[in-house]
Amino acid sequence: MKVKFTNLYKLIPEKKKIINKINLLIKKSNFVGGQEVKNFEKNFAKFVGARFCVSLGNGTDALEIAIMSLNLKKGSEVIIPVNTWISTAEAIQNNGYKIIFCDVDLNDYSICIKDLKKKITRKTSAIIAVHLYGNPTDMNLIKKIVKGKKIKIIEDCAQAHGSRIKNKHVGTFGDVGTFSFFPGKNLGAFGDGGAIVTNSKSIAEFSERVRNHGALKKYDHKFSGRNSRLDTLQAAVLNIKLKNYNKAISKRNSLAKVYFKELKKVKKLDLYNLKKNYIYTFHQFVVRTSNRNKLQEYLNKNGVSTMIHYPYMLNELNFFPGANLRKAKHLGKKILSLPISEEHSFKEIKYISNCIKNFFSK
Ligand SMILES: Cc1ncc(COP(=O)(O)O)c(C=O)c1O
């Protein structure tokens, strides 16, 4: 059997509806702004349960603008988990602040709380929690830790559309949440896209201005911003995809259950330790083993394609600060992302699980 890691074309719901909508927008020459974008912001704010959603050009800009909106002191330190996509770190450095890398919780790859407590100093102005792989970070605990301190919280939800803690959507616990709609994300557009969500009117208005050269409307420039708008066609695609998204989350959860059932007894393989009352969205299903390269090779030989998110930790890149992190050390050599998406079948997931069991029984 051959199992692809993802098939983006198969993942598109209601293809005819999307194509008709795009045709209509092209006929009307609606390419930037307009009702589709406004509708998406309204729909996504409602989905997340935030007062405001400001759509943007991509998730990297969302992080950069989120940090900008907090107006942190010069020389501030911003703490992030070391296992994340490069954007989380870039956004800090591009704003002129200092990145402080924090260790990883091996139960679910969220930020290590024990190390986080150690990393907070008088210079810490913000923490960016990353809900990596769709696994929610314990935001209530982080809020408890920063209580009474002047520390802002950003949540990087680029991989966590629909992830919740006790029914509260990630991205709504801190000051601002950021999202990516890159095509490969669980909720992906037909190109780049991003957004911030917040309950703060001033953060929302500031972000709205930044994305449009400092202006809310034509020639209303209040400061020097940038161009980072979600375009109309992407917003239209996302409006249709959002309506179908809860179904996608349920399917991913059902498939994850198969992996857990089949693989929990494999001694040399570590799975996520799921928390009660959390809703996971399984953007990735990541397993960990010291035999990773051999396992990946074996799966490949048996027709199963896998990926690695990520092959190195960000403190290993020479243009970022170093850090001595016990749990994250060599993590990039042990993790493996198995295929999971709403278009995979139960049969495929069972096949992959059997291949893994065969590999470890040898
Ligand atoms: C954790 C995380 N943060 C930020 C981003 C950046 O999003 P984008 O690719 O839309 O700029 C991504 C997407 O790759 C991501 O996975």
The ligand as an SDF file (V2000), in Angstrom:
LIG
                    3D

 16 16  0  0  0  0  0  0  0  0999 V2000
    4.1810   27.3870   14.5500 C   0  0  0  0  0  0  0  0  0  0  0  0
    4.1440   28.3050   13.3640 C   0  0  0  0  0  0  0  0  0  0  0  0
    4.2650   29.6300   13.5410 N   0  0  0  0  0  0  0  0  0  0  0  0
    4.2180   30.4900   12.5190 C   0  0  0  0  0  0  0  0  0  0  0  0
    4.0570   30.0620   11.2230 C   0  0  0  0  0  0  0  0  0  0  0  0
    4.1240   31.0600   10.1080 C   0  0  0  0  0  0  0  0  0  0  0  0
    3.0340   31.0730    9.2770 O   0  0  0  0  0  0  0  0  0  0  0  0
    3.1820   31.4830    7.7280 P   0  0  0  0  0  0  0  0  0  0  0  0
    3.8350   30.3590    7.0230 O   0  0  0  0  0  0  0  0  0  0  0  0
    1.7490   31.6890    7.3020 O   0  0  0  0  0  0  0  0  0  0  0  0
    3.9440   32.7480    7.6690 O   0  0  0  0  0  0  0  0  0  0  0  0
    3.9160   28.6940   10.9740 C   0  0  0  0  0  0  0  0  0  0  0  0
    3.6950   28.1840    9.6110 C   0  0  0  0  0  0  0  0  0  0  0  0
    4.4670   27.5470    9.0040 O   0  0  0  0  0  0  0  0  0  0  0  0
    3.9760   27.7880   12.0600 C   0  0  0  0  0  0  0  0  0  0  0  0
    3.8680   26.4670   11.8870 O   0  0  0  0  0  0  0  0  0  0  0  0
  1  2  1  0
  2  3  1  0
  2 15  2  0
  3  4  2  0
  4  5  1  0
  5  6  1  0
  5 12  2  0
  6  7  1  0
  7  8  1  0
  8  9  2  0
  8 10  1  0
  8 11  1  0
 12 13  1  0
 12 15  1  0
 13 14  2  0
 15 16  1  0
M  END
$$$$
